[in-house]
Amino acid sequence: MAQKAEIHRLDSIEQFTEFVYAQGWTDGLPVFPPTRNVVEAMLDYLGRDPGEVLGTIFPGDGEATVEKIVANCAMAGCLPEYVPVVLAAVECLVDPALPINTTQSTGSAAIFTLVSGPVVSTLKFHTREWIFGPNGGRANAAIGRAIRLILWNIGRAHPGKLIKGTMGHPAAWSYCIGEERELTPWEPVHVDFGFAPTDSAVTVMKAGEHSQLAVPINTVGLNECITLLARGIGRVGLSTSGGKRGYIYVINPSLAQAFAQAGYSRQNLRTAIAERARKYSYDWQNDKQQGDAAPFPDPYPKTPSERPMFMAAVTPDEIVVVVGGGEAPQMGQCVSISSRSSVGEPLLTKQIRFPA
């Protein structure tokens, strides 16, 4: 039987801040009080058994019950209608296909959450300028924050104890965006994973590098923009992924519209990028299984590496294209996020299910 969430009684709400730090319920940022009224209102909205167990959260293998998830959503400042999004993300986190042990290792990967479909508008996600924040979008911040607190409180992902990330990841405080819907020329990104355009979905990724790319379409033209995007995959050096690879491109609406006007579907663009992309590495032990790896001359002859270089091709199914960010009509912009995944799938998508 699932263990019920603990109930604590304080003499006054003013005591909560110091109490929560003393209990170790926060990763350092302030949180909201998960009062009985707030938690019960969320549970009433869901209409689900509070003791329902979705799975266990690594590394502490704490049981992710609906009640405990709701309590962490309350601490993150979620509205009740945000909770189904968080539940779908947790379904990804506990799925054996997406083992998240890499995010707790020395490499310091982070959990990135992408929300797509009608729910993005319904919950008023901020999807344009400063999409990755800070941008004042409550849904972006609170949902991403809830996922972090679930990892912290249910998974016991405490640095120096069960997790050993050497440097950490600044985006891990809250790493969640919604896909732009009004200005995108394509169907929602979850269609690429077999869901209907009318569905809403969450994609969770074990993310490593987060890079901003300038793609100046008015200066270099559309064809060269594809090359610039392709070069955003992987730096020359140590691999970012020893297992299955994944790359998410968040391209701004103006660039997406330019590609669409030139006849590119989302799938066509993924294929075009993959044709020009190469994964460069000297980590032969981990990356030699990644496609048809071939030796590659060191691109830095003045300061050559002591280890041989090689490169491997990238396939379209390893690339995800998302639309979001400011319009920036004079300058195409992109954020490239690469997976850090030594085992299992680098990312996973689940449908969001709302109360009937």
N, C-alpha and C positions, 0 to 999 in steps of 0.2 A: 504494500500500500504506500502511495506517495506521502511523503512527510509534508504536513501543512506548514504554511508560512508562519513564522514567529510573530507574535503580537507584543509590542512594548508600550507601556504607558508612561507618558511624561507629564509633569505638573503643568508645563506651559510650552507653547510652540516655540518660544524663544530658546528653549533648551535643545531644540532639534539639531541645530547646526553643529554644536560641539559634540552632541551625542552621536551623530552619524559618523563624524571623523573618528571618534573613540572606538566605534564598532567596526571601523574599516569598511564601511559600505560605499565609499566613494574613492575614485582614483585620483582625487585631488581637487576637482572642480566642485563647487556647491551643487546640491541637489534639492529637490522639492520634497516636502514631507509626504510619504505615502499613507495618508490617513485612512482610517476605516471607511469613511464616506467616499473618498475618491476611489479607492480600490473597489469597493462594492458597486459604485456607479459604473465602472469599467466592466466588471463581471456581469452586471445586469445587461449592459449593452451587448456583450458577446453572446450571452445565453448558453455558455459552455460550462461543463463541469470544472470547477476550480482545481480539482485534483487530477485532471487529465494530464498525462505525461507525454510530452512531445518527443522526449529523448534525453540524452545526457550531454552536457556541455564540457568539452575538453578545456583544460587539462585536469580539473578536479573531479570531472564526471558527476557534477551535481545534477539532480533531476530538474529538468525544465518543465515544471508544471505550469498550467495556465495562470494559476494564482501568483506564482513567483514572477512570471514574466510580466504580469499586470503590475505588480508592485514596483518592478524596475522601470516600467513605462511611466508610472506615476512619478517616480523620482526624477525621471528625465524631462518631465513637463509635457507629456503627451496628452492629447485629447483622446477620448474613448475611440473615436473613429480612426485614430492612428494605429490602434493595437492590432487589427488584422494584418496590417503591413508588417509589423514587427513579428507576428506569429509566423507569417510566411518566410521571413528571413531566418527565424529560428529553425524552421523546417529544413532550410538549406544547411544550417550550421550542424544539425544533428544527423544529416544524411550521410551514410557510410561512403557515398560516392565523392563527398567533399571533406575528406579528413583535414581538420584545421590545425593539426599539430605543427605545420610549418609556421603558422602565425605566432607560435609560442617559442620558436627556436631562436638561436643566436641571430638569425637573419632579420628579425624584427619586421616581418610583414604585417599588414593591417587588413582588417575586414572592410571591403568597400561594398556599399549597397546601392544598387541602381533600381529606381522605381519607374515603371512605364505603364502606359495605358490611360484610360479615363480618370483613374484615381488621382493622377498627377494634378489635374485641374480641380477635381472635387475637393482635395485636401489643400489646395492652394500652395503647392510647391513653388519655390522660387527657381525658375529655370533659365533666366537670362543673365544679365551682367553679374559677375562674381558668383557664378553658379556654385562653385565649390566653397563659397563663403569667405568671411562672414557677410551675410546678405539680408538678415532680418527674417528669413523664412523659417517659421516655427516648425513646419513639417520636416524640412531638411534637417534642422538641428536636433529636434527632439527625437525623431526616429533613429537617426544615427547615434545619438547619445544613449538611447534605450538599448541598442544593440551592444554598445560598449559596456554599459552597466551590467547587462546579462552575462557577458563574458567575464566581467570582474566579480560579480556576486554569486552567480550560479556556477560558472566555470572556475572560479578562484584563480583567475589569471593575474596573479600579483607578481610584479618583477622581483627577481632575486629569490623567489620561492619556487613556484611551479613553472614560471616562464623565465627564459634566459636571453631575451632579446638584448643584444649588446648595446644598441643605440636607441631603439625605439622608433616610433613613426609618428610625426606630429599630427597627421590626419586621423590617427586612431581615436582621438577625443570624440570626433563625430564625422563620419566619412560617408555621407549619403547625399545623392542628388536624384532629381526627377527629370525624365526626358521631356524636352520641349515638344509641345503638341501643335500649337497654333501656327508656328513658322516652319515646321518640318515638311519636306516634300514627300516623305515616305511613310509607310505604315510603322506602327510601334516596333521597337527593336525586338520585343519578345516573340513577334511573328517568326523570326529566324529560328526560334527554338520550338516551333510547333504549336504555339498558342494562337487563338483568334485575335484579330485586331480589336475586338470589343472587350477582350479580357483585360484585366490589370494584373501585373506580375512584378516580382522582385527577382533581381539577379544579384547574387552574392559572389564576390571574387576575393581570393587570397592575393592581395595586391602588394607589389614591391615598389618599383620605381614609378614616380608621378612626374611627368615632364611636360612643360609648356612648349609648344612648337609654333613658330610663326610660319604661316603659309600664305604669302602675299600674292594672291591670285591676280590682282590688278597690275602687279609688277612682272611676275614671271610667267603667267599663263597657267591654264588648267593642267596641262600635261606635266609641267614641272612640279605643280602642287602634289601630284600623285607620287612623284619621286621623293619630295620632301617628307611626305607622310610615311612612305616606306622606310626612309632613313631614320624615322623615329623609333623603329624597333631595335632594341638592344644596342648597347654601346660596345665598342671593341674592348674586350677584357673579360673579366670573370662573368660567367653566366648568371642571369637572374632567375633561372629556372632549370633545375635538373630533371624535372618530370615533364608531364604534359604542359604545353605552353598556352598562354592566352594573352591577347592584347586588346584592350578597349580604347578606341579612339572616340573622344567627345569633340565633335567638330561644330563650329558655330553655324547658326542658321544661314548666313549669307553664303558661306562656302558650300553647305549642303545644297542650297537652292541652285547654285552655279553648276554643281555636278548634275543635278536632276535636269536642269535645262539643257545640258549637253547630252542627255540620254542615259545617264547612269542611274540604275537602280541601286539600292543598298548592296545587293549581292554583287552586282557588276563592280562596284567600287571596292568591295572586299577582295574580289578576285584581282583587280588591277593593282591594288596595293601589294597583295601577296606575290604577284609576279615579279615585283621589283625589290621586295624585301629580302633581307638575308639576316640570319642570326650568326653573329660573330662571337667567338669565344676561345679561351685557351683552357677551359675546364673540360678536358677530354673525358675524364672519368664520368662526369654527370651528363654531358651533352652529346657524347658520341652516338647515342641512340636516337637523337633528334633528327630524323630525316636522313638524307644522304650527305653526311658530313664529309667535307673535303678540305685538304690543306689549303691555307691561304697565306700569302706573303704578308709579313708584318707591315701595317700601314705607317708605322713610325720608325723608319730606318735609322734615324739619328739617336733614338732611345729604344732599341729593340727589346722585346721581352725575352726572358730566358727560356720561355716555354713556346712550343710551336703553336701557331694560330690555325684555326679552321673555321669554316662557315657551313651553314646548312640552310636549306630552303625553308620558307614559311608557307603554310597552306591557308586557303581562305577560311576554313572552319576554325582556325586559331584567332581570327580577327573579328571583332565586334565593332560596329559603327553606330554611334549614338549622336543625336542632335541636341545641342544645348549651348548656353552661353549668350553673350551679347551679339547683336547683329554685325557690328564692326564692318560696315559695307566697303570700306577701303582696304581692309586687311583681313584675310582669312586667319583664323586662330584655331588651335587644337590642343587638347590635353591628351597625352598618351599614357596609359596605365598598363604596366606589364605585370604578369602574374609572378608570384614567388611560390611555386608549388612543386615539392619534391615527390609527392605521392598523390594519387587520385586526380580528380578533375580540377582544373584551375578555377572554374566558376560553375555555378549552377543556377537554374531559373525555376521558380515555383509560382503558381497562380495564387493571387490574393483572394481569399474567400471572406465575404462580408456576411453579417447576420442576415437571415431571411427577413 
